[in-house]
Amino acid sequence: MEYLDVRRLTGPNVLWDKAGSILDVSCTSAEADRLIPFCESKIRLMLDAIGWGQESVCHIRLAGGASIALSGPIDALYAASAINEWLWACCDAEFNGAEAVDFAAAIADIKDAIAAEANPPLLALEQAATGQGVSFLWDDDEVSVGLGTGSQTWPFRELPDPAEIDWSAIHDVPAGIVTGTNGKTTTARIAKHILQTAGKVVGLSCTDWVSVNDSIIDRDDWSGPGGARMVLRQTDVDVAILETARGGLLRRGLGVNAADVALITNIAEDHLGDFGSQSLEELLNIKWIVSHAVAASGVLILNADDKLLVGKSAEFAGTIVWFSLDENNPVIRKHTENGGLAFVYEGNNLVRLDGADRELICGASEVPITLAGAARHNIANALAAAALTEQLGMSLDDIRNGLTTMSQDANPGRSNLYPLRDFKVLVDFAHNPEAMQVLFAMARAIPAKRRALCFAQAGDRTDEQIRELARGAWSIGLELACIAELEKYRRGREQGEVFSIIRGELIKCGARENQIRYFGTESESFDAALEWADAGDLVVMLDLGRNSDIQTRLKTGA
């Protein structure tokens, strides 16, 4: 039995919709049988002792362990985490033979922590916002009521009396949440483009930046709760698109308690092996958290081609809108026969189905990022974005105009095809097995005389996953493989170890020694491929390191 982590839960999470603190413990199933009741009884003793008898306790069993959580006031979550730290000390003594802790001393320490952290104005403002029916956002630095153009924000320790606020000026703006394993960044960017083209001022938080329309506020991975709050506090934003990734959902929970619409693109292998997401089922439960934000009055958009999402959909009591690349998908058929709404790929067209009614949106070839239909995953992303933006108030004309003007420059690093001299370069940030297979399918679909692939792999993938990457790479009809060392992502492997595995598998697939080259960096591998390329060739760059220099060179033709 081993301590893993204690952390605050500041929004809806995999356990419940309450704020609180969670303790993660690595243990066997048999150990969890003893651990869980012990923890829950100990927490109850402490909650009663400190006057928190009204707070709740719950747990979840996970592959490789268990998590135990308690709820707490939002102005005492560090104190709630102190309770969990004390709880682990009790577990360590009970099950691992560590020194016992002094209960009376622990009570005194936790009461001191509660008193030091207390912020009555925060609780008063939260209660007032709830009474006014507007959103309330808080973190360690700032507190806000309302969203976007209807928001006001104050420093955490300089909060106003709710009676002094002009509540008539406070309101929410429409917000959509996008999550999933693959396609969420592209879908969020398409949705942002549709909305902006229709004249909206759009706030976007995603894995690459936070922006308001074309103005980038900060470049970084802002796909967690912090990015959502940053966007929703921008007072010029009248609609928000919030990309929401696994990490933030797992560590802190959802950044907002409610939204107008939530979208889950798909569930596939990515980051499996981390505690809490060691299987597709656990990953599904994490992504499903976004449904909590639309359970009361919103809409949930799901991929009808994803069996896990189809199975999970029975748990959602609200309105579901489906999208699919298969017009004959049985889920779509049943849904529309019952009067439901769906967005599908029919023939070569993107189509909206509303019960028996059928409306053409546009041809797939009219959407630039589909690369004339070769990028089927971007057809799916376009359908998802169409569904999302319609639920945010856009007409089909707005959606059509946005989709047909969405260029690859608005979606850097995702399925970008550049003409360079007399050959072409395809760049993508594919970082998990499904995304890489999609990239390889795209590379096969683009006509070319010869194909070169510049790629690498992080050291935290298994040997078999690395070999699978090599087999997929060879399947595109490779003439040249330029393999780079990802120095920052070796993750405990020796230099050259990943290359050796890839090289060995390529040789098994039929590659000759002179078709395989090894480089210290992705930029060096890319330079070699460009030097090799001739008229009619295709160079595929798997840009795992997100090398902005490569993107800049391709845009300028350098």
ChimeraX attribute file (.defattr): number of C-alpha atoms within 10 A of each C-alpha:
attribute: neighborCount
match mode: 1-to-1
recipient: residues
	/A:1	16
	/A:2	14
	/A:3	16
	/A:4	13
	/A:5	15
	/A:6	22
	/A:7	20
	/A:8	24
	/A:9	29
	/A:10	25
	/A:11	23
	/A:12	23
	/A:13	25
	/A:14	22
	/A:15	18
	/A:16	17
	/A:17	18
	/A:18	20
	/A:19	23
	/A:20	27
	/A:21	26
	/A:22	27
	/A:23	23
	/A:24	23
	/A:25	24
	/A:26	19
	/A:27	18
	/A:28	15
	/A:29	15
	/A:30	9
	/A:31	14
	/A:32	20
	/A:33	13
	/A:34	11
	/A:35	21
	/A:36	18
	/A:37	13
	/A:38	15
	/A:39	22
	/A:40	18
	/A:41	12
	/A:42	16
	/A:43	21
	/A:44	16
	/A:45	14
	/A:46	20
	/A:47	21
	/A:48	12
	/A:49	15
	/A:50	13
	/A:51	10
	/A:52	15
	/A:53	12
	/A:54	10
	/A:55	14
	/A:56	16
	/A:57	19
	/A:58	15
	/A:59	19
	/A:60	14
	/A:61	15
	/A:62	21
	/A:63	17
	/A:64	16
	/A:65	23
	/A:66	23
	/A:67	22
	/A:68	24
	/A:69	29
	/A:70	26
	/A:71	23
	/A:72	25
	/A:73	18
	/A:74	23
	/A:75	20
	/A:76	22
	/A:77	24
	/A:78	20
	/A:79	25
	/A:80	28
	/A:81	23
	/A:82	20
	/A:83	26
	/A:84	24
	/A:85	18
	/A:86	21
	/A:87	22
	/A:88	21
	/A:89	17
	/A:90	22
	/A:91	22
	/A:92	18
	/A:93	14
	/A:94	14
	/A:95	13
	/A:96	12
	/A:97	10
	/A:98	12
	/A:99	11
	/A:100	12
	/A:101	14
	/A:102	10
	/A:103	14
	/A:104	10
	/A:105	10
	/A:106	16
	/A:107	17
	/A:108	13
	/A:109	15
	/A:110	20
	/A:111	16
	/A:112	13
	/A:113	18
	/A:114	20
	/A:115	13
	/A:116	12
	/A:117	15
	/A:118	17
	/A:119	17
	/A:120	11
	/A:121	17
	/A:122	21
	/A:123	14
	/A:124	15
	/A:125	21
	/A:126	22
	/A:127	14
	/A:128	19
	/A:129	21
	/A:130	13
	/A:131	9
	/A:132	15
	/A:133	13
	/A:134	20
	/A:135	23
	/A:136	21
	/A:137	24
	/A:138	21
	/A:139	15
	/A:140	9
	/A:141	9
	/A:142	17
	/A:143	22
	/A:144	23
	/A:145	27
	/A:146	25
	/A:147	30
	/A:148	28
	/A:149	20
	/A:150	23
	/A:151	24
	/A:152	18
	/A:153	18
	/A:154	14
	/A:155	14
	/A:156	16
	/A:157	13
	/A:158	11
	/A:159	18
	/A:160	14
	/A:161	12
	/A:162	16
	/A:163	9
	/A:164	7
	/A:165	13
	/A:166	8
	/A:167	16
	/A:168	8
	/A:169	11
	/A:170	20
	/A:171	19
	/A:172	20
	/A:173	19
	/A:174	18
	/A:175	24
	/A:176	27
	/A:177	30
	/A:178	28
	/A:179	28
	/A:180	24
	/A:181	22
	/A:182	22
	/A:183	22
	/A:184	26
	/A:185	25
	/A:186	25
	/A:187	27
	/A:188	31
	/A:189	23
	/A:190	30
	/A:191	32
	/A:192	30
	/A:193	27
	/A:194	27
	/A:195	25
	/A:196	19
	/A:197	19
	/A:198	16
	/A:199	11
	/A:200	16
	/A:201	20
	/A:202	26
	/A:203	30
	/A:204	32
	/A:205	35
	/A:206	26
	/A:207	17
	/A:208	16
	/A:209	16
	/A:210	24
	/A:211	22
	/A:212	21
	/A:213	18
	/A:214	14
	/A:215	9
	/A:216	14
	/A:217	14
	/A:218	14
	/A:219	13
	/A:220	13
	/A:221	15
	/A:222	25
	/A:223	27
	/A:224	25
	/A:225	25
	/A:226	17
	/A:227	25
	/A:228	27
	/A:229	23
	/A:230	20
	/A:231	26
	/A:232	33
	/A:233	23
	/A:234	21
	/A:235	16
	/A:236	17
	/A:237	24
	/A:238	20
	/A:239	25
	/A:240	30
	/A:241	29
	/A:242	32
	/A:243	28
	/A:244	32
	/A:245	24
	/A:246	21
	/A:247	16
	/A:248	19
	/A:249	25
	/A:250	21
	/A:251	19
	/A:252	23
	/A:253	29
	/A:254	29
	/A:255	26
	/A:256	23
	/A:257	18
	/A:258	23
	/A:259	25
	/A:260	20
	/A:261	29
	/A:262	32
	/A:263	31
	/A:264	26
	/A:265	27
	/A:266	21
	/A:267	21
	/A:268	21
	/A:269	17
	/A:270	20
	/A:271	19
	/A:272	15
	/A:273	14
	/A:274	12
	/A:275	20
	/A:276	23
	/A:277	22
	/A:278	17
	/A:279	18
	/A:280	16
	/A:281	14
	/A:282	17
	/A:283	23
	/A:284	21
	/A:285	17
	/A:286	24
	/A:287	28
	/A:288	22
	/A:289	24
	/A:290	30
	/A:291	25
	/A:292	22
	/A:293	25
	/A:294	22
	/A:295	19
	/A:296	14
	/A:297	12
	/A:298	19
	/A:299	22
	/A:300	28
	/A:301	25
	/A:302	24
	/A:303	28
	/A:304	26
	/A:305	20
	/A:306	15
	/A:307	12
	/A:308	16
	/A:309	19
	/A:310	14
	/A:311	10
	/A:312	13
	/A:313	17
	/A:314	8
	/A:315	8
	/A:316	14
	/A:317	10
	/A:318	14
	/A:319	16
	/A:320	19
	/A:321	23
	/A:322	25
	/A:323	31
	/A:324	25
	/A:325	21
	/A:326	16
	/A:327	19
	/A:328	12
	/A:329	14
	/A:330	12
	/A:331	18
	/A:332	26
	/A:333	17
	/A:334	12
	/A:335	18
	/A:336	19
	/A:337	13
	/A:338	12
	/A:339	14
	/A:340	18
	/A:341	22
	/A:342	29
	/A:343	31
	/A:344	27
	/A:345	22
	/A:346	17
	/A:347	12
	/A:348	13
	/A:349	17
	/A:350	28
	/A:351	23
	/A:352	23
	/A:353	23
	/A:354	18
	/A:355	17
	/A:356	12
	/A:357	10
	/A:358	12
	/A:359	12
	/A:360	15
	/A:361	21
	/A:362	20
	/A:363	20
	/A:364	28
	/A:365	17
	/A:366	18
	/A:367	23
	/A:368	17
	/A:369	32
	/A:370	24
	/A:371	21
	/A:372	16
	/A:373	21
	/A:374	18
	/A:375	21
	/A:376	20
	/A:377	22
	/A:378	23
	/A:379	27
	/A:380	25
	/A:381	28
	/A:382	30
	/A:383	29
	/A:384	31
	/A:385	30
	/A:386	30
	/A:387	28
	/A:388	29
	/A:389	24
	/A:390	17
	/A:391	20
	/A:392	19
	/A:393	11
	/A:394	17
	/A:395	14
	/A:396	18
	/A:397	12
	/A:398	20
	/A:399	27
	/A:400	20
	/A:401	18
	/A:402	23
	/A:403	27
	/A:404	17
	/A:405	17
	/A:406	23
	/A:407	17
	/A:408	18
	/A:409	12
	/A:410	16
	/A:411	18
	/A:412	18
	/A:413	24
	/A:414	21
	/A:415	27
	/A:416	22
	/A:417	20
	/A:418	18
	/A:419	13
	/A:420	19
	/A:421	13
	/A:422	11
	/A:423	18
	/A:424	23
	/A:425	22
	/A:426	22
	/A:427	22
	/A:428	20
	/A:429	20
	/A:430	21
	/A:431	18
	/A:432	18
	/A:433	17
	/A:434	16
	/A:435	20
	/A:436	18
	/A:437	18
	/A:438	17
	/A:439	28
	/A:440	22
	/A:441	19
	/A:442	21
	/A:443	26
	/A:444	17
	/A:445	14
	/A:446	17
	/A:447	12
	/A:448	16
	/A:449	11
	/A:450	18
	/A:451	24
	/A:452	28
	/A:453	27
	/A:454	27
	/A:455	22
	/A:456	29
	/A:457	24
	/A:458	19
	/A:459	21
	/A:460	16
	/A:461	17
	/A:462	11
	/A:463	14
	/A:464	11
	/A:465	14
	/A:466	22
	/A:467	19
	/A:468	16
	/A:469	23
	/A:470	25
	/A:471	16
	/A:472	19
	/A:473	24
	/A:474	22
	/A:475	15
	/A:476	20
	/A:477	16
	/A:478	18
	/A:479	17
	/A:480	22
	/A:481	27
	/A:482	23
	/A:483	26
	/A:484	23
	/A:485	23
	/A:486	23
	/A:487	17
	/A:488	9
	/A:489	15
	/A:490	18
	/A:491	12
	/A:492	8
	/A:493	13
	/A:494	10
	/A:495	14
	/A:496	17
	/A:497	14
	/A:498	25
	/A:499	22
	/A:500	13
	/A:501	15
	/A:502	25
	/A:503	23
	/A:504	13
	/A:505	20
	/A:506	23
	/A:507	15
	/A:508	12
	/A:509	13
	/A:510	9
	/A:511	18
	/A:512	13
	/A:513	10
	/A:514	9
	/A:515	15
	/A:516	18
	/A:517	17
	/A:518	19
	/A:519	19
	/A:520	14
	/A:521	15
	/A:522	27
	/A:523	18
	/A:524	16
	/A:525	23
	/A:526	25
	/A:527	13
	/A:528	16
	/A:529	24
	/A:530	19
	/A:531	8
	/A:532	12
	/A:533	21
	/A:534	16
	/A:535	13
	/A:536	14
	/A:537	20
	/A:538	30
	/A:539	29
	/A:540	27
	/A:541	28
	/A:542	25
	/A:543	23
	/A:544	18
	/A:545	18
	/A:546	15
	/A:547	13
	/A:548	11
	/A:549	10
	/A:550	18
	/A:551	18
	/A:552	11
	/A:553	11
	/A:554	18
	/A:555	13
	/A:556	8
	/A:557	11
	/A:558	9
